Amino acid sequence: MNFSEIINEIYSEVKCGETDGHVASYIPELLNVNPDKFGIALLTVDGNEFCCGDAEEKFSIQSISKVFALSIAFSLLGEKIWERMGVEPSGTSFNSIMQLEYEKGKPRNPFINAGALVVADILVSNLKNPKEEFLEFVKEISGNISISFNHKIAQSEKEFGFRNAALINMMKSYGNIKNDIELILDFYFFLCSIEMTCKELAQSFLPYANLSKPFNYKNFPLTKSQIKRINALMISCGFYDESGEFAFKVGLPGKSGVGGGIVAIHPNIYSVAVWSPRINSKGNSVFGMKTLEMLTTKTEISIF
Ligand code: GLU
């Protein structure tokens, strides 16, 4: 497979295309990013890498960190975590509160904000130093000790995090949040403010693609069956109320973030990360979606 040629071709084609997306403005600090940034990094399980554009520039990974948080929680508590959240697509936006009331404070899945707040609560209950241990996990899985978070972004989100505060209060009223709300929100905003490059992101998702290698980072092991479940959740819930569209057009497990990043994996073949900050109304990068749709079309390989 000539990934290099295909990636370069897609990059040039997508870059010249139209976009009706906008940089996320509900976290004011995210607006400071150049909207024209665009990078792609594809890493194969057999050790090759292909990068294009701004693939080595750091950006805020936002909700992509929900996959790392779920991985740690799943490793710590196993199947018990599903007592507190479901595994169904929500069909609602990432920060929707409506469904949460109908369903008595039990979020549909770990990748909508409500679910990720429950996961954050689990980590706060079970880790001695949640921020440190989370960052150590991310450093180890990405093989890069320079990974850090952006204090300004975390602070900006805290100042304007009214919706997340509403979600967590609603869940607390139903008894699905155990710790102090401020503590969990602080940890959650920290997770979302982790910064990575496309290359680092692709590297850190390679273990979810490379099923022949045991998964054990910072003593948080996951079995093959648990990786299968995380990948299944990425395909059914990784793109909020556009998850069906992503599966339909791209056909890979993946996760997006409102910073404009998308990461996706092809089991046993590759991991790919794209970053372009202009997102659509569903919170997903317009160029990111387009790039991955073209990738599976041109390579003629997806999981389907
Ligand atoms: N930090 C964002 C929030 O909680 C994450 C949303 C996203 O990336 O989709 O609103």
Residues whose N, C-alpha, C, O or C-beta is under 5 A from the ligand:
A	BS01	LIG	Q62 S63 F94 N113 C192 S256 G257 V258 G259 G283
